[in-house]
Amino acid sequence: MNFFNNKQGVVAQLVYGALLIILIVVLISINSFSIIKKYKIGLNESLNNQAYIYAKSIYTLLRDNMGDNELLQKKVESLIDRNSEIKNFTILEPREDGFEIVVSTNKEQIGKRTNFYLYKMAWNQKDYQGIATDAISAGIALEEEDKKFADDLLRQGGNWFVALPMFNQFDQKEAILSIMISSQFENDITQKNQISSLILTMVTIIVVIMFLAITLRIWDYALLYNKMKEVDKMKDEFISMASHELRTPVTGIKGYSSMILDGSFGEVSESAMKGVSIIKSAADRLAILVEDLLDVSRIEQGRIEIKSAILDPDTVIKEIIEELKIQADSKKINLLFRPHKDILPKINIDPDRLKQILINIIGNSIKYTEKGMIEVITEEKNKKLFIKIKDTGIGMSSEAQKRLFQKFYRVKNDKTKEITGTGLGLWITKRIIELMNGNIEVESIEGVGSQFSISFEIK
Ligand code: ADP
């Protein structure tokens, strides 16, 4: 595994670890909250029953005194004194226009009439069981008048509302008994339970995170990631420094070997000429490598400059083809330009960078084609300019096509083993095209040929 794959692996491990931690935290939280919710629902049900039973017992206590409202009032007052959880106690009798309050812990209410919907519901219940509900639901009154009444009830601090029909000795419905009961005690306990369960959940989450961090070696990976970033930076700096330093001596070697070859230093023996021309071609290759490395470091450090200009693509292409024709001819490859039938609109990109891209791609086509031809085609489609470079070369597998634009990637097989290169050309090409908001794609069949297609938007 190389350095770059390693780095991706470390990032993947970090992301995996972080996702796992988030998932576990979410699951534990959902679990705790659903337990608390279920507990609350259960508690509410039992409070409802309790309030109901409470009201029924009081009803039994008061039943024998039905009709004697004064006595009932006294009994109610003494009951309230002894039971702080009872917040409101009311007995109401039906009239033509609603219910009249005949007994109440709130004496001001006596004599008043109300149509509170829960009283009506309790009165009209088929099984004469009455109703019990929590105060919040009781507060959802439909009419304005009811709302005021419900608000008054709520203000007295009860949490449970119970209304029961009362029967006289002839088993006839005669009144309604209504009480509000406070569940403050239970609420306090619930709140305490909730807080302690939340604390426990947080502690569990922290412990799980610590455990996972150790088992997944997240700290190690985080450290490793930092280290790799550092090494990556050092590598970039080294490439940048080394390529700068190499440039001058390589230029010297190239220059002097050219001078020897063209006779500037007088006559040299044939075997010495052979040696010097080998030096010259090695120096040429080295110069290309140095330029590629310099481009890589410029791109990686964001130092590459794009100087856009309005240009006619056909003119630039013709110029490059002219330049590369010598190379193609030496391999007996036909290098052709097939421009678009109409005059293409001008595009706004960097002319030097366009030349660099074309030299790279057409140069590759010449390099990786043994016989046949190379066509450069221009087209305009969907407000885009397409430059296609089509060759009848060695082509490449679909696996190679996927990795083609990776840094240092070179296809390694019998056909390519004699061809020298750095594996940087297409990486640089793609980056530069993207910096100019363009796109590059490849289609290829092994043994048949390849087609590289570059596109830029026409503005
Ligand atoms: P190199 O310096 O090796 O040419 P590039 O980045 O330019 O590096 O190209 C990467 C690899 O893609 C090459 O090594 C070669 O195997 C393959 N390749 C590029 N262009 C062609 C082509 N026209 N036909 C077949 N293979 C190609």
Boltz pocket constraint, residues with backbone or C-beta under 6 A from the ligand:
constraints:
  - pocket:
      binder: B
      contacts: [[A, 360], [A, 361], [A, 364], [A, 365], [A, 368], [A, 369], [A, 391], [A, 393], [A, 394], [A, 395], [A, 396], [A, 404], [A, 406], [A, 409], [A, 410], [A, 411], [A, 412], [A, 416], [A, 420], [A, 421], [A, 422], [A, 423], [A, 424], [A, 425], [A, 426], [A, 427], [A, 450]]
      max_distance: 6.0
